[in-house]
């Protein structure tokens, strides 16, 4: 499209304003193509209009079989999306473009539908994760009790000189032994034990900056310090597979993987106090009359 040459002072803008000093389309001496108007590079523009197919060979027959098992658990196949995303995350360590396409094909969904779910839930990672994921609670109560200080200390300890590690960044090579991804997390539902952190979603309660550093140093050495409560510590990919719903078939191995104390003394203190003092709540009648809609306030 050839535009009239409208020159008006140093600005040379479309309306003749002198704001700025750059030449605009109105002052161009030649036709300007749509491509030149785009803020994207030629390569980026080409990528957006070219259909691409990811390499799905990483998801072998065993993964396909697991995906089919997940689908069979639900009346509608799309309901299997959440565990299937954990499945592909267990294979690659995070949810890749290939993982999204694999789920979409298995469930007859669009990649946009799958991507919308992946980007909504924080448990699905879009960047390669370390062998372990360390989540530090920085919500209100934990932050006041020291969560912010713990997160700051770990960022500095795991980072480079003058460059603390950032949210969802990894110390070491992602996936390699001893590598650690750190993140700050919203409420981890352990306010009575704050400040808390999790390693691969297992709890470490009543932490301090010093104890948190000791935990990550042990992880870097290849050790697996026992969580305060919950199942024994494993690695990020193993946990992702368990979240997908797949555990060892051997009963002993299964029990050793999942059994552990799940409730802390602090959490049960109220219930224990009620039992000691024989406090009880009024029983719910077998047939409780419901108020009419007009009587509700």
FIPA-488793 format. One record per residue (C-alpha): residue number from 1; x, y, z. Coordinates in Angstrom, 2 decimals, padded with zeros to 5 digits. Layout:
<r><k>NUM</k><X>X</X><Y>Y</Y><Z>Z</Z></r>
...
This chain:
<r><k>1</k><X>000.00</X><Y>000.00</Y><Z>000.00</Z></r>
<r><k>2</k><X>001.54</X><Y>003.31</Y><Z>-001.09</Z></r>
<r><k>3</k><X>000.90</X><Y>006.08</Y><Z>001.38</Z></r>
<r><k>4</k><X>001.03</X><Y>009.79</Y><Z>000.67</Z></r>
<r><k>5</k><X>004.21</X><Y>011.48</Y><Z>001.74</Z></r>
<r><k>6</k><X>003.11</X><Y>013.72</Y><Z>004.59</Z></r>
<r><k>7</k><X>006.11</X><Y>015.54</Y><Z>005.99</Z></r>
<r><k>8</k><X>005.61</X><Y>017.73</Y><Z>008.98</Z></r>
<r><k>9</k><X>008.69</X><Y>018.54</Y><Z>011.03</Z></r>
<r><k>10</k><X>011.22</X><Y>016.07</Y><Z>012.42</Z></r>
<r><k>11</k><X>008.63</X><Y>013.59</Y><Z>013.69</Z></r>
<r><k>12</k><X>007.38</X><Y>012.55</Y><Z>010.24</Z></r>
<r><k>13</k><X>004.39</X><Y>010.79</Y><Z>011.83</Z></r>
<r><k>14</k><X>001.16</X><Y>009.77</Y><Z>010.19</Z></r>
<r><k>15</k><X>-000.78</X><Y>012.74</Y><Z>011.46</Z></r>
<r><k>16</k><X>002.01</X><Y>015.24</Y><Z>010.94</Z></r>
<r><k>17</k><X>002.93</X><Y>015.37</Y><Z>014.63</Z></r>
<r><k>18</k><X>006.46</X><Y>016.22</Y><Z>015.63</Z></r>
<r><k>19</k><X>006.43</X><Y>013.67</Y><Z>018.47</Z></r>
<r><k>20</k><X>009.48</X><Y>011.42</Y><Z>018.19</Z></r>
<r><k>21</k><X>012.03</X><Y>011.43</Y><Z>015.44</Z></r>
<r><k>22</k><X>011.41</X><Y>008.23</Y><Z>013.49</Z></r>
<r><k>23</k><X>010.00</X><Y>007.85</Y><Z>010.00</Z></r>
<r><k>24</k><X>006.56</X><Y>006.22</Y><Z>009.88</Z></r>
<r><k>25</k><X>004.51</X><Y>004.54</Y><Z>007.17</Z></r>
<r><k>26</k><X>003.05</X><Y>007.88</Y><Z>006.17</Z></r>
<r><k>27</k><X>006.52</X><Y>009.11</Y><Z>005.26</Z></r>
<r><k>28</k><X>007.67</X><Y>005.98</Y><Z>003.48</Z></r>
<r><k>29</k><X>008.85</X><Y>006.35</Y><Z>-000.11</Z></r>
<r><k>30</k><X>007.88</X><Y>002.76</Y><Z>-001.03</Z></r>
<r><k>31</k><X>005.23</X><Y>000.22</Y><Z>-000.29</Z></r>
<r><k>32</k><X>005.49</X><Y>-001.43</Y><Z>003.14</Z></r>
<r><k>33</k><X>004.71</X><Y>-005.14</Y><Z>003.28</Z></r>
<r><k>34</k><X>002.64</X><Y>-006.75</Y><Z>006.02</Z></r>
<r><k>35</k><X>005.70</X><Y>-008.79</Y><Z>007.00</Z></r>
<r><k>36</k><X>007.70</X><Y>-005.61</Y><Z>007.61</Z></r>
<r><k>37</k><X>004.94</X><Y>-004.28</Y><Z>009.87</Z></r>
<r><k>38</k><X>005.10</X><Y>-007.40</Y><Z>012.07</Z></r>
<r><k>39</k><X>007.07</X><Y>-007.33</Y><Z>015.31</Z></r>
<r><k>40</k><X>007.94</X><Y>-011.01</Y><Z>014.74</Z></r>
<r><k>41</k><X>010.98</X><Y>-012.17</Y><Z>012.85</Z></r>
<r><k>42</k><X>010.55</X><Y>-013.93</Y><Z>009.53</Z></r>
<r><k>43</k><X>011.41</X><Y>-017.26</Y><Z>011.17</Z></r>
<r><k>44</k><X>008.85</X><Y>-016.73</Y><Z>013.95</Z></r>
<r><k>45</k><X>006.16</X><Y>-015.74</Y><Z>011.45</Z></r>
<r><k>46</k><X>006.89</X><Y>-018.85</Y><Z>009.39</Z></r>
<r><k>47</k><X>006.69</X><Y>-021.08</Y><Z>012.47</Z></r>
<r><k>48</k><X>003.23</X><Y>-019.74</Y><Z>013.32</Z></r>
<r><k>49</k><X>001.77</X><Y>-020.61</Y><Z>009.94</Z></r>
<r><k>50</k><X>003.59</X><Y>-023.91</Y><Z>009.40</Z></r>
<r><k>51</k><X>002.02</X><Y>-027.05</Y><Z>010.83</Z></r>
<r><k>52</k><X>004.53</X><Y>-028.98</Y><Z>012.92</Z></r>
<r><k>53</k><X>004.43</X><Y>-032.44</Y><Z>014.44</Z></r>
<r><k>54</k><X>006.38</X><Y>-033.35</Y><Z>017.56</Z></r>
<r><k>55</k><X>008.47</X><Y>-036.50</Y><Z>017.83</Z></r>
<r><k>56</k><X>006.37</X><Y>-038.82</Y><Z>019.98</Z></r>
<r><k>57</k><X>008.78</X><Y>-041.76</Y><Z>019.84</Z></r>
<r><k>58</k><X>009.80</X><Y>-041.12</Y><Z>023.46</Z></r>
<r><k>59</k><X>006.37</X><Y>-042.39</Y><Z>024.47</Z></r>
<r><k>60</k><X>006.89</X><Y>-046.07</Y><Z>023.73</Z></r>
<r><k>61</k><X>004.43</X><Y>-048.96</Y><Z>023.85</Z></r>
<r><k>62</k><X>004.65</X><Y>-049.17</Y><Z>027.64</Z></r>
<r><k>63</k><X>003.60</X><Y>-045.53</Y><Z>027.99</Z></r>
<r><k>64</k><X>000.80</X><Y>-045.98</Y><Z>025.47</Z></r>
<r><k>65</k><X>-000.41</X><Y>-049.00</Y><Z>027.45</Z></r>
<r><k>66</k><X>-000.46</X><Y>-046.95</Y><Z>030.65</Z></r>
<r><k>67</k><X>-002.36</X><Y>-044.17</Y><Z>028.87</Z></r>
<r><k>68</k><X>-004.94</X><Y>-046.72</Y><Z>027.75</Z></r>
<r><k>69</k><X>-005.27</X><Y>-047.96</Y><Z>031.33</Z></r>
<r><k>70</k><X>-005.95</X><Y>-044.41</Y><Z>032.48</Z></r>
<r><k>71</k><X>-008.61</X><Y>-043.89</Y><Z>029.83</Z></r>
<r><k>72</k><X>-010.33</X><Y>-047.14</Y><Z>030.85</Z></r>
<r><k>73</k><X>-010.79</X><Y>-045.83</Y><Z>034.40</Z></r>
<r><k>74</k><X>-013.22</X><Y>-043.09</Y><Z>033.36</Z></r>
<r><k>75</k><X>-016.63</X><Y>-043.00</Y><Z>031.64</Z></r>
<r><k>76</k><X>-015.35</X><Y>-040.19</Y><Z>029.40</Z></r>
<r><k>77</k><X>-011.83</X><Y>-040.35</Y><Z>028.06</Z></r>
<r><k>78</k><X>-011.11</X><Y>-036.65</Y><Z>028.57</Z></r>
<r><k>79</k><X>-011.40</X><Y>-037.18</Y><Z>032.34</Z></r>
<r><k>80</k><X>-008.04</X><Y>-038.99</Y><Z>032.18</Z></r>
<r><k>81</k><X>-006.19</X><Y>-035.82</Y><Z>031.18</Z></r>
<r><k>82</k><X>-004.84</X><Y>-034.87</Y><Z>034.63</Z></r>
<r><k>83</k><X>-003.24</X><Y>-038.24</Y><Z>035.44</Z></r>
<r><k>84</k><X>-002.04</X><Y>-038.58</Y><Z>031.84</Z></r>
<r><k>85</k><X>-000.18</X><Y>-035.27</Y><Z>032.14</Z></r>
<r><k>86</k><X>001.57</X><Y>-036.67</Y><Z>035.21</Z></r>
<r><k>87</k><X>002.41</X><Y>-039.73</Y><Z>033.12</Z></r>
<r><k>88</k><X>004.13</X><Y>-037.78</Y><Z>030.35</Z></r>
<r><k>89</k><X>005.85</X><Y>-035.64</Y><Z>032.99</Z></r>
<r><k>90</k><X>007.24</X><Y>-038.83</Y><Z>034.55</Z></r>
<r><k>91</k><X>008.69</X><Y>-039.83</Y><Z>031.18</Z></r>
<r><k>92</k><X>010.40</X><Y>-036.54</Y><Z>030.28</Z></r>
<r><k>93</k><X>010.72</X><Y>-034.77</Y><Z>033.62</Z></r>
<r><k>94</k><X>008.35</X><Y>-031.99</Y><Z>032.56</Z></r>
<r><k>95</k><X>005.42</X><Y>-031.46</Y><Z>030.19</Z></r>
<r><k>96</k><X>006.86</X><Y>-030.85</Y><Z>026.74</Z></r>
<r><k>97</k><X>005.16</X><Y>-029.92</Y><Z>023.50</Z></r>
<r><k>98</k><X>005.42</X><Y>-033.59</Y><Z>022.58</Z></r>
<r><k>99</k><X>003.74</X><Y>-034.54</Y><Z>025.86</Z></r>
<r><k>100</k><X>000.88</X><Y>-032.16</Y><Z>025.14</Z></r>
<r><k>101</k><X>000.44</X><Y>-033.59</Y><Z>021.65</Z></r>
<r><k>102</k><X>000.57</X><Y>-037.17</Y><Z>022.98</Z></r>
<r><k>103</k><X>-002.22</X><Y>-036.46</Y><Z>025.48</Z></r>
<r><k>104</k><X>-004.28</X><Y>-034.68</Y><Z>022.85</Z></r>
<r><k>105</k><X>-004.05</X><Y>-037.63</Y><Z>020.47</Z></r>
<r><k>106</k><X>-004.83</X><Y>-040.22</Y><Z>023.13</Z></r>
<r><k>107</k><X>-007.89</X><Y>-038.31</Y><Z>024.37</Z></r>
<r><k>108</k><X>-009.10</X><Y>-036.88</Y><Z>021.06</Z></r>
<r><k>109</k><X>-008.61</X><Y>-033.33</Y><Z>022.31</Z></r>
<r><k>110</k><X>-007.01</X><Y>-030.32</Y><Z>020.68</Z></r>
<r><k>111</k><X>-003.53</X><Y>-029.30</Y><Z>021.78</Z></r>
<r><k>112</k><X>-005.06</X><Y>-025.97</Y><Z>022.83</Z></r>
<r><k>113</k><X>-007.40</X><Y>-027.75</Y><Z>025.25</Z></r>
<r><k>114</k><X>-004.51</X><Y>-029.69</Y><Z>026.77</Z></r>
<r><k>115</k><X>-002.29</X><Y>-026.60</Y><Z>026.94</Z></r>
<r><k>116</k><X>-005.02</X><Y>-024.72</Y><Z>028.80</Z></r>
<r><k>117</k><X>-004.96</X><Y>-027.35</Y><Z>031.53</Z></r>
<r><k>118</k><X>-001.15</X><Y>-027.58</Y><Z>031.66</Z></r>
<r><k>119</k><X>-000.75</X><Y>-023.84</Y><Z>032.14</Z></r>
<r><k>120</k><X>-003.49</X><Y>-023.67</Y><Z>034.78</Z></r>
<r><k>121</k><X>-002.04</X><Y>-026.14</Y><Z>037.29</Z></r>
<r><k>122</k><X>001.35</X><Y>-025.41</Y><Z>038.85</Z></r>
<r><k>123</k><X>002.14</X><Y>-029.11</Y><Z>039.39</Z></r>
<r><k>124</k><X>002.72</X><Y>-029.46</Y><Z>035.65</Z></r>
<r><k>125</k><X>006.15</X><Y>-028.02</Y><Z>034.86</Z></r>
<r><k>126</k><X>006.95</X><Y>-026.46</Y><Z>031.50</Z></r>
<r><k>127</k><X>010.69</X><Y>-026.34</Y><Z>032.07</Z></r>
<r><k>128</k><X>013.04</X><Y>-029.29</Y><Z>032.72</Z></r>
<r><k>129</k><X>013.14</X><Y>-030.16</Y><Z>036.43</Z></r>
<r><k>130</k><X>015.95</X><Y>-031.47</Y><Z>038.55</Z></r>
<r><k>131</k><X>016.09</X><Y>-034.85</Y><Z>040.24</Z></r>
<r><k>132</k><X>014.28</X><Y>-033.19</Y><Z>043.12</Z></r>
<r><k>133</k><X>011.73</X><Y>-030.38</Y><Z>043.33</Z></r>
<r><k>134</k><X>012.04</X><Y>-028.23</Y><Z>046.47</Z></r>
<r><k>135</k><X>008.93</X><Y>-026.16</Y><Z>047.24</Z></r>
<r><k>136</k><X>009.15</X><Y>-023.48</Y><Z>049.94</Z></r>
<r><k>137</k><X>005.90</X><Y>-022.15</Y><Z>051.36</Z></r>
<r><k>138</k><X>005.92</X><Y>-018.35</Y><Z>051.26</Z></r>
<r><k>139</k><X>002.25</X><Y>-017.79</Y><Z>052.01</Z></r>
<r><k>140</k><X>001.31</X><Y>-015.45</Y><Z>054.84</Z></r>
<r><k>141</k><X>001.84</X><Y>-017.52</Y><Z>058.00</Z></r>
<r><k>142</k><X>004.90</X><Y>-019.43</Y><Z>056.80</Z></r>
<r><k>143</k><X>006.37</X><Y>-016.21</Y><Z>055.43</Z></r>
<r><k>144</k><X>006.00</X><Y>-014.44</Y><Z>058.78</Z></r>
<r><k>145</k><X>007.46</X><Y>-017.43</Y><Z>060.60</Z></r>
<r><k>146</k><X>010.52</X><Y>-017.53</Y><Z>058.35</Z></r>
<r><k>147</k><X>009.46</X><Y>-018.93</Y><Z>054.97</Z></r>
<r><k>148</k><X>010.69</X><Y>-015.87</Y><Z>053.09</Z></r>
<r><k>149</k><X>014.07</X><Y>-016.12</Y><Z>054.80</Z></r>
<r><k>150</k><X>014.31</X><Y>-019.83</Y><Z>053.95</Z></r>
<r><k>151</k><X>013.47</X><Y>-019.20</Y><Z>050.30</Z></r>
<r><k>152</k><X>015.99</X><Y>-016.36</Y><Z>050.06</Z></r>
<r><k>153</k><X>018.69</X><Y>-018.48</Y><Z>051.70</Z></r>
<r><k>154</k><X>018.11</X><Y>-021.44</Y><Z>049.37</Z></r>
<r><k>155</k><X>018.08</X><Y>-019.20</Y><Z>046.29</Z></r>
<r><k>156</k><X>021.44</X><Y>-017.79</Y><Z>047.30</Z></r>
<r><k>157</k><X>022.88</X><Y>-021.16</Y><Z>048.36</Z></r>
<r><k>158</k><X>021.87</X><Y>-022.96</Y><Z>045.16</Z></r>
<r><k>159</k><X>022.63</X><Y>-020.11</Y><Z>042.80</Z></r>
<r><k>160</k><X>025.82</X><Y>-018.62</Y><Z>041.41</Z></r>
<r><k>161</k><X>027.77</X><Y>-015.75</Y><Z>043.02</Z></r>
<r><k>162</k><X>025.71</X><Y>-012.57</Y><Z>042.69</Z></r>
<r><k>163</k><X>022.96</X><Y>-014.50</Y><Z>040.92</Z></r>
<r><k>164</k><X>020.48</X><Y>-016.27</Y><Z>043.22</Z></r>
<r><k>165</k><X>018.47</X><Y>-019.10</Y><Z>041.71</Z></r>
<r><k>166</k><X>015.03</X><Y>-017.97</Y><Z>040.51</Z></r>
<r><k>167</k><X>011.58</X><Y>-019.50</Y><Z>040.77</Z></r>
<r><k>168</k><X>011.44</X><Y>-022.88</Y><Z>038.98</Z></r>
<r><k>169</k><X>015.13</X><Y>-022.68</Y><Z>038.11</Z></r>
<r><k>170</k><X>017.48</X><Y>-025.61</Y><Z>038.54</Z></r>
<r><k>171</k><X>020.83</X><Y>-026.04</Y><Z>040.24</Z></r>
<r><k>172</k><X>022.82</X><Y>-028.57</Y><Z>038.24</Z></r>
<r><k>173</k><X>021.82</X><Y>-030.28</Y><Z>035.02</Z></r>
<r><k>174</k><X>018.07</X><Y>-031.00</Y><Z>034.98</Z></r>
<r><k>175</k><X>017.32</X><Y>-034.67</Y><Z>035.51</Z></r>
<r><k>176</k><X>020.86</X><Y>-035.54</Y><Z>036.57</Z></r>
<r><k>177</k><X>021.59</X><Y>-036.94</Y><Z>040.06</Z></r>
<r><k>178</k><X>021.84</X><Y>-034.20</Y><Z>042.66</Z></r>
<r><k>179</k><X>020.11</X><Y>-031.55</Y><Z>040.56</Z></r>
<r><k>180</k><X>017.52</X><Y>-029.45</Y><Z>042.38</Z></r>
<r><k>181</k><X>014.71</X><Y>-027.24</Y><Z>041.10</Z></r>
<r><k>182</k><X>013.45</X><Y>-024.65</Y><Z>043.57</Z></r>
<r><k>183</k><X>010.10</X><Y>-022.89</Y><Z>043.66</Z></r>
<r><k>184</k><X>008.14</X><Y>-020.74</Y><Z>046.07</Z></r>
<r><k>185</k><X>004.72</X><Y>-022.20</Y><Z>046.72</Z></r>
<r><k>186</k><X>001.40</X><Y>-020.96</Y><Z>047.97</Z></r>
<r><k>187</k><X>-000.15</X><Y>-022.52</Y><Z>051.09</Z></r>
<r><k>188</k><X>001.01</X><Y>-026.11</Y><Z>051.58</Z></r>
<r><k>189</k><X>-001.75</X><Y>-026.79</Y><Z>054.14</Z></r>
<r><k>190</k><X>000.57</X><Y>-027.17</Y><Z>057.12</Z></r>
<r><k>191</k><X>000.10</X><Y>-023.88</Y><Z>058.94</Z></r>
<r><k>192</k><X>000.37</X><Y>-025.57</Y><Z>062.34</Z></r>
<r><k>193</k><X>003.88</X><Y>-026.72</Y><Z>061.43</Z></r>
<r><k>194</k><X>005.23</X><Y>-023.68</Y><Z>059.62</Z></r>
<r><k>195</k><X>007.52</X><Y>-022.75</Y><Z>058.17</Z></r>
<r><k>196</k><X>007.45</X><Y>-025.81</Y><Z>055.93</Z></r>
<r><k>197</k><X>008.99</X><Y>-026.94</Y><Z>052.70</Z></r>
<r><k>198</k><X>008.40</X><Y>-029.97</Y><Z>050.52</Z></r>
<r><k>199</k><X>010.74</X><Y>-032.14</Y><Z>048.50</Z></r>
<r><k>200</k><X>008.82</X><Y>-033.87</Y><Z>045.72</Z></r>
<r><k>201</k><X>005.67</X><Y>-033.03</Y><Z>047.72</Z></r>
<r><k>202</k><X>006.84</X><Y>-034.73</Y><Z>050.94</Z></r>
<r><k>203</k><X>006.80</X><Y>-032.53</Y><Z>054.05</Z></r>
<r><k>204</k><X>009.70</X><Y>-031.13</Y><Z>056.07</Z></r>
<r><k>205</k><X>008.13</X><Y>-029.24</Y><Z>058.98</Z></r>
<r><k>206</k><X>009.32</X><Y>-026.49</Y><Z>061.35</Z></r>
<r><k>207</k><X>012.21</X><Y>-025.49</Y><Z>059.13</Z></r>
<r><k>208</k><X>014.90</X><Y>-022.84</Y><Z>059.52</Z></r>
<r><k>209</k><X>017.28</X><Y>-021.46</Y><Z>056.88</Z></r>
<r><k>210</k><X>020.03</X><Y>-023.66</Y><Z>058.32</Z></r>
<r><k>211</k><X>017.98</X><Y>-026.88</Y><Z>058.35</Z></r>
<r><k>212</k><X>016.74</X><Y>-026.19</Y><Z>054.82</Z></r>
<r><k>213</k><X>020.33</X><Y>-025.79</Y><Z>053.58</Z></r>
<r><k>214</k><X>021.22</X><Y>-029.09</Y><Z>055.26</Z></r>
<r><k>215</k><X>018.37</X><Y>-030.82</Y><Z>053.40</Z></r>
<r><k>216</k><X>019.35</X><Y>-029.56</Y><Z>049.94</Z></r>
<r><k>217</k><X>023.03</X><Y>-030.32</Y><Z>050.58</Z></r>
<r><k>218</k><X>022.07</X><Y>-033.90</Y><Z>051.45</Z></r>
<r><k>219</k><X>020.05</X><Y>-034.13</Y><Z>048.23</Z></r>
<r><k>220</k><X>023.00</X><Y>-032.88</Y><Z>046.21</Z></r>
<r><k>221</k><X>025.19</X><Y>-035.59</Y><Z>047.75</Z></r>
<r><k>222</k><X>022.72</X><Y>-038.23</Y><Z>046.61</Z></r>
<r><k>223</k><X>021.17</X><Y>-038.79</Y><Z>050.03</Z></r>
<r><k>224</k><X>017.44</X><Y>-038.86</Y><Z>050.72</Z></r>
<r><k>225</k><X>016.76</X><Y>-037.37</Y><Z>054.17</Z></r>
<r><k>226</k><X>013.59</X><Y>-038.70</Y><Z>055.77</Z></r>
<r><k>227</k><X>010.58</X><Y>-036.38</Y><Z>055.60</Z></r>
<r><k>228</k><X>009.02</X><Y>-035.25</Y><Z>058.86</Z></r>
<r><k>229</k><X>005.93</X><Y>-037.28</Y><Z>057.96</Z></r>
<r><k>230</k><X>004.52</X><Y>-039.03</Y><Z>054.95</Z></r>
<r><k>231</k><X>006.04</X><Y>-041.55</Y><Z>052.58</Z></r>
<r><k>232</k><X>009.80</X><Y>-042.10</Y><Z>052.19</Z></r>
<r><k>233</k><X>011.47</X><Y>-039.66</Y><Z>049.82</Z></r>
<r><k>234</k><X>011.83</X><Y>-040.65</Y><Z>046.16</Z></r>
<r><k>235</k><X>012.69</X><Y>-038.56</Y><Z>043.10</Z></r>
<r><k>236</k><X>010.66</X><Y>-036.18</Y><Z>040.95</Z></r>
<r><k>237</k><X>009.92</X><Y>-038.55</Y><Z>038.08</Z></r>
<r><k>238</k><X>008.93</X><Y>-041.40</Y><Z>040.39</Z></r>
<r><k>239</k><X>006.50</X><Y>-039.12</Y><Z>042.21</Z></r>
<r><k>240</k><X>005.03</X><Y>-037.99</Y><Z>038.89</Z></r>
<r><k>241</k><X>004.43</X><Y>-041.62</Y><Z>037.95</Z></r>
<r><k>242</k><X>002.74</X><Y>-042.24</Y><Z>041.30</Z></r>
<r><k>243</k><X>000.56</X><Y>-039.17</Y><Z>040.83</Z></r>
<r><k>244</k><X>-000.47</X><Y>-040.69</Y><Z>037.50</Z></r>
<r><k>245</k><X>-001.70</X><Y>-043.68</Y><Z>039.53</Z></r>
<r><k>246</k><X>001.02</X><Y>-046.25</Y><Z>038.88</Z></r>
<r><k>247</k><X>002.77</X><Y>-048.03</Y><Z>041.75</Z></r>
<r><k>248</k><X>004.90</X><Y>-051.17</Y><Z>042.08</Z></r>
<r><k>249</k><X>002.88</X><Y>-054.36</Y><Z>041.75</Z></r>
<r><k>250</k><X>004.82</X><Y>-056.07</Y><Z>044.51</Z></r>
<r><k>251</k><X>002.86</X><Y>-055.53</Y><Z>047.74</Z></r>
<r><k>252</k><X>005.93</X><Y>-055.14</Y><Z>049.96</Z></r>
<r><k>253</k><X>007.54</X><Y>-052.63</Y><Z>047.63</Z></r>
<r><k>254</k><X>004.24</X><Y>-050.79</Y><Z>047.28</Z></r>
<r><k>255</k><X>003.83</X><Y>-050.52</Y><Z>051.07</Z></r>
<r><k>256</k><X>007.40</X><Y>-049.40</Y><Z>051.56</Z></r>
<r><k>257</k><X>006.85</X><Y>-046.69</Y><Z>048.95</Z></r>
<r><k>258</k><X>003.67</X><Y>-045.19</Y><Z>050.40</Z></r>
<r><k>259</k><X>003.41</X><Y>-046.00</Y><Z>054.10</Z></r>
<r><k>260</k><X>004.41</X><Y>-043.39</Y><Z>056.66</Z></r>
<r><k>261</k><X>003.01</X><Y>-041.19</Y><Z>059.44</Z></r>
<r><k>262</k><X>000.62</X><Y>-038.74</Y><Z>057.81</Z></r>
<r><k>263</k><X>-000.53</X><Y>-036.63</Y><Z>060.76</Z></r>
<r><k>264</k><X>001.59</X><Y>-034.63</Y><Z>063.19</Z></r>
<r><k>265</k><X>001.03</X><Y>-034.28</Y><Z>066.93</Z></r>
<r><k>266</k><X>000.24</X><Y>-030.58</Y><Z>066.45</Z></r>
<r><k>267</k><X>-002.43</X><Y>-031.38</Y><Z>063.88</Z></r>
<r><k>268</k><X>-004.19</X><Y>-033.86</Y><Z>066.17</Z></r>
<r><k>269</k><X>-003.89</X><Y>-031.82</Y><Z>069.35</Z></r>
<r><k>270</k><X>-007.43</X><Y>-030.43</Y><Z>069.16</Z></r>
<r><k>271</k><X>-008.93</X><Y>-033.86</Y><Z>068.58</Z></r>
<r><k>272</k><X>-006.87</X><Y>-035.31</Y><Z>071.43</Z></r>
<r><k>273</k><X>-007.96</X><Y>-032.52</Y><Z>073.76</Z></r>
<r><k>274</k><X>-011.62</X><Y>-033.19</Y><Z>072.92</Z></r>
<r><k>275</k><X>-011.16</X><Y>-036.91</Y><Z>073.55</Z></r>
<r><k>276</k><X>-009.42</X><Y>-036.32</Y><Z>076.89</Z></r>
<r><k>277</k><X>-012.21</X><Y>-034.02</Y><Z>078.06</Z></r>
<r><k>278</k><X>-014.95</X><Y>-036.16</Y><Z>076.54</Z></r>
<r><k>279</k><X>-016.26</X><Y>-033.40</Y><Z>074.36</Z></r>
<r><k>280</k><X>-018.68</X><Y>-034.59</Y><Z>071.72</Z></r>
<r><k>281</k><X>-020.73</X><Y>-032.93</Y><Z>069.03</Z></r>
<r><k>282</k><X>-024.51</X><Y>-033.48</Y><Z>068.90</Z></r>
<r><k>283</k><X>-025.29</X><Y>-036.46</Y><Z>066.68</Z></r>
<r><k>284</k><X>-026.79</X><Y>-035.83</Y><Z>063.29</Z></r>
<r><k>285</k><X>-030.40</X><Y>-037.09</Y><Z>063.20</Z></r>
<r><k>286</k><X>-031.12</X><Y>-039.81</Y><Z>060.68</Z></r>
<r><k>287</k><X>-033.68</X><Y>-037.63</Y><Z>058.96</Z></r>
<r><k>288</k><X>-032.94</X><Y>-033.97</Y><Z>059.38</Z></r>
<r><k>289</k><X>-035.70</X><Y>-031.72</Y><Z>057.98</Z></r>
<r><k>290</k><X>-034.42</X><Y>-029.18</Y><Z>055.50</Z></r>
<r><k>291</k><X>-035.74</X><Y>-025.61</Y><Z>055.70</Z></r>
<r><k>292</k><X>-037.88</X><Y>-024.47</Y><Z>052.86</Z></r>
<r><k>293</k><X>-036.37</X><Y>-022.12</Y><Z>050.35</Z></r>
<r><k>294</k><X>-038.42</X><Y>-019.20</Y><Z>051.67</Z></r>
<r><k>295</k><X>-037.18</X><Y>-019.73</Y><Z>055.24</Z></r>
<r><k>296</k><X>-033.48</X><Y>-019.64</Y><Z>054.38</Z></r>
<r><k>297</k><X>-031.66</X><Y>-016.52</Y><Z>055.60</Z></r>
